[in-house]
Amino acid sequence: MNEKDGSGELGEWLTLQRPALHRYCSRMTGSVTDGEDAVQETMLKVVQSFPGFAALNDPKAWLFRVAHNASMDVLRARAKTPESMTDDALDAVADGGAFGEAKWVAKSALRYFMWLTPTERSCVILMDVLGYSLQEITEISGRSLLSVKAALHRGRTRLKEVAEGAMPPPLHTLDAQDLMLLELYTQRFNLRDFDGVRALLGEEVRLDLVGQVKWRGKAQVSTYVHNYSGSYDWAFTPGIVEGLPAAIAHDAADPTRAPLYFVILKFADGLVQHIQDFRYARYAMELLELTAVSTAAATETSFTRH
């Protein structure tokens, strides 16, 4: 792709950047779902303000500045802030490579990143998760090399402290009605009772097939349900993702394998009112902490995907 071709290439370019954007935004917000909201907000802002590739010295640096601001907007809207430090003077200066490649950072749970300040979080994610150089991070963040090195040192140190002293992920539970509806939804899918699935949809149900389409209304979303009838590569189990009811997709041919993707559901008045399906955004499974629910055995099992 020629980046100077103009806005006609923008959609293709953004699609290629989407996994990296989600890795950044999910860690900035401490949540795969909030991260996806930030990605979508980023793309909207980019489309609205895109000046053309020829006008940008570094399109990726510009894109991640937009993503950073979108992530902060999501954090403010959700009233989610780091529980420790602020972005006041970064006075501990160290070499940016002092921790080597710090590959352990990329495997740290999303919630750990919330203990870092926004600047520390951004610099650590850009270098240790996405692989940007110190110079590239200065261009993306608009900060001096000294400030970036300081943020990296403090962020890595703090993240390691949090990871080493971390408690297990919280055990989420669902209320009885949501649990019943979730189990019914997954059972009907697994039985390929798609008429039964459609009967569970609210009239104004909303669908976000992440990275593909957004639909609203039972008629449109029924088409999405029908499209599942043409595939056989999935089997659903009821679960919980970040405290929300979720259908967790496994390989139908080998259910012992790690989960493939997930579908978050929101219920009201005994019906499905919102579906967020990550079938085409499987990068969101990275480090996702899930709770698999088994009502028949009255047990819950937590596991983390690495």
C-alpha positions in Angstrom: 0.0 0.0 0.0 1.2 3.5 -0.9 0.6 5.6 2.2 0.6 8.7 0.0 -2.4 7.6 -2.0 -4.7 9.6 0.4 -7.8 8.9 2.4 -8.9 6.2 -0.1 -6.4 3.9 1.6 -7.3 4.9 5.1 -9.7 2.1 5.8 -7.3 -0.6 4.7 -4.5 1.0 6.7 -6.6 1.2 9.9 -7.7 -2.4 9.5 -4.0 -3.4 9.6 -3.4 -1.3 12.7 -6.4 -2.6 14.6 -4.7 -5.4 16.6 -1.9 -3.1 17.7 -4.4 -0.4 18.6 -6.4 -2.9 20.7 -3.2 -4.1 22.5 -2.5 -0.5 23.4 -6.0 0.7 24.3 -6.9 -2.4 26.3 -3.8 -2.0 28.5 -4.3 1.8 28.8 -7.9 1.2 30.0 -7.3 -2.0 31.9 -10.1 -3.8 30.0 -10.6 -5.6 26.7 -14.1 -4.1 26.4 -13.2 -0.6 27.3 -10.1 -1.0 25.0 -12.4 -1.9 22.1 -14.5 1.2 22.9 -11.3 3.3 22.7 -10.3 1.6 19.4 -13.7 2.5 17.9 -13.4 6.1 19.2 -9.9 6.3 17.8 -11.1 5.2 14.4 -13.9 7.7 14.4 -11.6 10.5 15.3 -9.1 9.5 12.7 -11.7 9.4 9.9 -13.0 12.8 11.0 -9.6 14.5 11.2 -7.4 12.6 8.8 -5.3 15.2 6.9 -3.9 12.7 4.3 -0.8 10.5 4.5 1.2 13.1 2.6 0.6 15.6 5.4 1.9 13.3 8.2 5.6 12.8 8.8 4.8 9.7 10.8 1.2 8.3 10.4 1.6 5.7 13.1 2.8 8.3 15.7 -0.2 10.4 14.9 -2.5 7.4 15.1 -1.2 6.4 18.6 -1.5 10.0 19.8 -5.2 9.8 18.8 -5.5 6.4 20.5 -3.9 7.7 23.7 -6.4 10.6 23.9 -9.3 8.3 23.1 -8.2 5.9 25.9 -8.0 8.7 28.4 -11.5 9.9 27.3 -12.8 6.4 28.0 -11.1 6.3 31.4 -12.6 9.7 32.4 -16.0 8.6 31.2 -15.8 5.4 33.2 -14.2 7.2 36.2 -11.4 4.7 36.1 -8.1 6.1 37.3 -4.8 4.5 38.5 -5.0 3.8 42.2 -1.5 5.0 42.9 0.6 7.8 41.3 0.0 10.9 39.2 1.9 12.2 36.3 3.9 14.7 38.4 7.6 15.1 37.9 9.3 11.9 36.6 12.6 12.2 38.4 14.0 8.7 38.4 16.0 8.6 35.1 17.4 5.3 33.8 18.4 3.7 30.5 15.4 2.7 28.5 16.8 -0.8 27.9 17.8 -1.4 31.5 15.3 -4.3 31.8 16.4 -5.8 28.5 13.4 -6.6 26.3 11.2 -7.1 29.4 9.1 -9.7 27.6 7.3 -10.4 30.9 5.6 -7.0 30.6 3.5 -8.2 27.6 2.2 -11.1 29.6 1.1 -9.0 32.6 -2.6 -8.9 33.4 -4.5 -5.9 32.1 -5.5 -4.8 35.5 -1.9 -4.5 36.6 -1.3 -1.6 34.2 -3.9 0.5 36.0 -1.4 1.0 38.8 0.9 3.0 36.5 0.4 6.6 35.6 -0.9 7.3 32.1 2.5 8.3 30.9 4.2 5.3 32.4 1.6 3.0 31.1 1.8 4.5 27.6 5.6 4.3 27.4 5.8 0.7 28.7 3.1 -0.5 26.4 4.7 1.2 23.4 8.1 -0.3 24.0 7.6 -3.6 25.7 4.3 -4.7 24.1 4.4 -3.1 20.7 8.1 -2.9 20.2 8.6 0.8 19.5 12.0 2.4 19.9 12.8 5.2 22.4 13.0 7.7 19.5 9.6 6.6 18.2 8.0 6.9 21.6 9.3 10.5 21.9 7.5 11.2 18.6 4.3 9.5 19.6 4.1 10.9 23.1 5.6 14.4 22.4 7.9 14.0 25.4 11.6 14.4 25.7 13.9 11.4 25.6 14.8 11.9 29.2 11.2 11.9 30.2 10.4 8.7 28.2 13.4 6.9 29.8 12.2 8.0 33.3 8.7 6.8 32.6 9.9 3.5 31.3 12.0 2.9 34.4 9.4 3.9 36.9 6.6 2.0 35.0 8.5 -1.2 34.7 9.6 -1.1 38.3 6.0 -0.5 39.5 4.5 -3.1 37.2 7.0 -5.7 38.4 6.1 -4.8 42.1 2.4 -5.1 41.4 2.7 -8.4 39.4 4.9 -10.0 42.1 2.5 -9.1 44.9 -0.8 -9.5 42.9 -3.8 -11.2 44.2 -5.7 -13.7 42.0 -8.3 -12.1 39.7 -11.7 -11.4 41.4 -14.3 -14.2 41.3 -17.2 -12.7 39.4 -20.7 -14.1 39.7 -24.0 -13.4 37.8 -27.4 -13.0 39.2 -29.8 -15.9 38.8 -31.8 -14.5 35.9 -28.7 -13.5 33.9 -27.2 -16.9 34.5 -30.3 -18.7 33.4 -30.6 -16.6 30.2 -26.9 -17.0 29.4 -27.1 -20.8 29.7 -30.3 -20.9 27.6 -28.6 -18.7 24.9 -25.5 -21.0 24.7 -27.6 -24.2 24.8 -29.7 -23.0 21.9 -26.7 -22.1 19.9 -25.0 -25.4 20.5 -28.2 -27.3 19.6 -28.3 -25.1 16.4 -31.8 -24.0 17.4 -31.4 -20.6 15.7 -35.2 -19.9 15.8 -34.9 -20.4 19.6 -31.9 -18.0 19.7 -33.9 -15.4 17.7 -36.8 -15.7 20.2 -34.4 -14.5 22.9 -33.6 -11.2 21.1 -35.2 -8.0 22.2 -37.0 -5.9 19.6 -34.3 -3.1 19.8 -31.3 -5.5 20.3 -28.0 -4.0 19.3 -25.1 -5.9 17.7 -21.5 -5.0 17.5 -19.7 -7.6 15.4 -16.3 -6.1 16.3 -14.4 -4.9 13.3 -17.2 -5.8 10.9 -20.7 -4.3 11.4 -23.0 -2.6 13.9 -26.7 -3.4 13.6 -29.7 -2.5 15.5 -33.2 -4.1 15.7 -34.3 -7.7 15.8 -34.7 -8.0 12.1 -31.0 -7.1 11.3 -29.6 -9.0 14.3 -31.6 -12.1 13.2 -29.4 -12.1 10.0 -26.3 -12.3 12.2 -27.8 -15.3 14.0 -28.6 -16.9 10.7 -25.0 -16.4 9.5 -23.8 -18.6 12.4 -25.8 -21.5 10.9 -23.3 -21.6 8.0 -20.3 -22.3 10.3 -19.4 -25.4 12.4 -16.1 -24.3 14.0 -17.5 -23.2 17.3 -19.2 -24.5 20.5 -20.2 -22.2 23.3 -19.9 -22.4 27.0 -21.4 -19.9 29.4 -18.9 -17.7 31.1 -18.0 -14.3 32.5 -15.7 -11.7 30.9 -14.8 -8.7 33.1 -17.9 -9.3 35.2 -20.3 -9.5 32.2 -22.2 -12.5 30.9 -20.4 -14.1 27.9 -20.6 -17.0 25.5 -17.1 -18.4 25.3 -16.3 -20.0 21.9 -14.3 -23.2 21.8 -13.1 -25.3 18.9 -16.0 -27.7 18.2 -13.6 -30.3 17.0 -11.4 -30.1 20.1 -13.1 -28.5 23.1 -10.0 -29.1 25.2 -8.1 -26.3 23.4 -7.9 -22.8 24.7 -11.0 -20.6 24.0 -11.1 -19.0 20.5 -13.1 -15.9 21.2 -16.0 -14.6 23.2 -19.4 -12.9 22.8 -20.5 -10.5 25.5 -24.2 -10.3 26.2 -26.3 -7.8 28.1 -29.8 -8.8 29.2 -32.9 -6.8 30.2 -36.5 -7.7 30.7 -35.7 -11.4 30.1 -34.2 -10.8 26.6 -30.9 -10.1 25.0 -30.5 -6.4 24.4 -26.8 -6.1 23.4 -24.4 -8.5 21.7 -20.6 -7.7 21.3 -19.1 -10.5 19.3 -15.3 -10.8 19.0 -15.3 -13.6 16.4 -13.3 -11.4 14.0 -11.2 -9.7 16.7 -9.5 -12.7 18.3 -6.5 -10.6 19.3 -8.8 -9.5 22.2 -8.2 -13.0 23.7 -4.6 -12.0 24.6 -4.3 -12.2 28.4 -8.0 -12.1 28.9 -9.1 -13.3 32.3 -12.2 -15.4 32.0 -14.6 -17.2 34.4 -16.1 -20.3 32.9 -19.5 -21.1 34.5 -20.9 -24.5 34.9 -24.4 -24.3 36.4 -24.9 -28.1 36.2 -22.0 -28.7 38.5 -22.5 -25.5 40.4 -18.8 -24.7 40.0 -16.8 -21.8 38.5 -13.3 -22.1 37.1 -11.0 -19.1 36.4 -8.2 -19.2 33.9 -6.0 -16.7 32.1 -5.0 -17.0 28.5 -1.3 -16.4 27.9 
